[in-house]
Amino acid sequence: MPAYWLFKSEPDAFSWDMLVAKGAKGEPWTGVRNYQARNNMRAMKIGDLGFFYHSNEGKDVVGICEVIGLAHPDATDGTGAWECVDVKAVQPFPKSVSLADVKANPKLAKMALVTSMRLSVQPVTADEWKEVCRMGGVKAVKQAPTKSTKR
């Protein structure tokens, strides 16, 4: 069973539509410069699922992505300290789930999105996953690991 995560991105820098356009090859999740977020990516496995969250503009969960490449050096980092995983788009949300909606839901009071809002890559519990999927109008996606390039 996959683990669940939340990936934050500013839509003017890298949006859900941009990830969708990458298709099955996906995209490295580069540019993370926080040790806890990096360590979260190091813990990811092929087939883990994540919410794609538009930060700053929109502030909402807009889709589901899948980890397709294990943690590897971030090509945008010249120091060698930072790593990234590769992700691909899996499914858009029929209805985006706003930060305000997440905060208003008592079932999500302990979600990292509420308690650690600035963290760019966050863990999500199975119960939080199901609830946010429900709020977004999708059945909770539980995808088995896929064939992908391991790094």
N, C-alpha and C positions, 0 to 999 in steps of 0.2 A: 504494500500500500504506500502510495507516495506521501511525502511530507508536503506541507502547504506553506506558502510564503506570500509576501506582498512586495512588489517592486514599484518604487516611486520614480516618476519621470516628469520633468516639466514639458508639457506638450509642444512648446515652441522649440525645444531642443530635440526631443525624440518622442513622438506621439504613438498612440495605439495604431493609427492608420499607417504610420511608417513601419511598425513591426509587422503588421499584416502584409504590407507590400514586399517584405523580405521573403515571404513564403516559407517553405519547408526548411530552407537553409538557416533561417533565423538570423540572430544578431548577437554579438558579444555585449554583455551588460557592463559597459566600460564607464569610467569616470567616478567610481565610488571611492571616496577618500575618508572613510570612517572605519576604524578597526573592527567594531562590532558588526557592521554591515558586511565587511570583508569576511569575517569569521562565519557569518551566516551563509555566505556563498560557498565557503570551504566545506560546510556541512551538507550542502545540497548533493542530491543524487540524480542521475538520469531518470527522467519521468516524473520528478517532483513538479507540482503545479503551483502557480502563483497568480495572484490578482495583479493586474496592470492598473496602477493608480496614477491619474493625472494630478500632479501637485501644482501649487500656485494658481494656475488657471483651471477652473472647473472644480478642483478638489473632490474627485470622485473616482470610484472603481468603475472601469469601463470595459474590462475584458479579462480573459483567463489566458495565461501563457504557460509554457512547459519548458523545463530545463532540458536542453538537448546536448549540452557540453559541460563537463566538469570544470571546476575552478582551474584557471590557468593564468599566466601573466597577462596583465592588462596592457595592451599595446599603446595606450595613451599615457602610460606612466614610464618616465625615464629612470626612476629610482629602483625599480624592481621590487618595491614593497607591496604593490597593490595587485590584486587579482580580480578576475571576473568569471562569470559563467556565460554560456550561450543559451538564449531562449528563443522560442518561436511562439507565434500567436496560435491559440487553439480555438477560442470562441469569444465573440463579443457578448456583452450584456445587452439584452433587449431594453433594459432600463438601467441607466447608470445609478450607482449608489453613492450618494453624497456623504462627505465627512459629517455634515450636520445630521443626516439620517443615522449614521453609525453611532455618533455620540448620543443620539436620542433613544437608542435601543438598549435597554438594560442588559440584554443577553450579550452585548458587546462592550460592556463597561471596562473589562480588563484587557481588551484587544490592544496590541502594541500601537495600532494606529491612533488610539485614544491616549495611551499612557506614555508612549515614546514617539511622539508625532514627528520629530525631526529625523528619525532613523530612516535611511533610504531603502534598506532591504531588511524586512522584518519577518519573523516567524508568525504563522497563523495556526491556531488550534483547529482540530477537525470540527468542533462545534461552531467555532467562528466561521469556518469555511462554509459549512452548510447554511448558516444564517445569512451570510452576505450573499451567497448564491440565491437563496430564496428571495431576498430583498431585490435582487437584480433580475428576477424572473427566469432563472435557469435552474435546471436540476443540478444538484451538486455533482460536478464532474469528478469522476474517479477513474483516471486513465492509467493503464498499465504502462510500464516503461517501454519506450520505443527504441528501435535500432537507431543509434546515433554515433557520431564520432566522439570517442572519449579522448580527452587531452590530459 
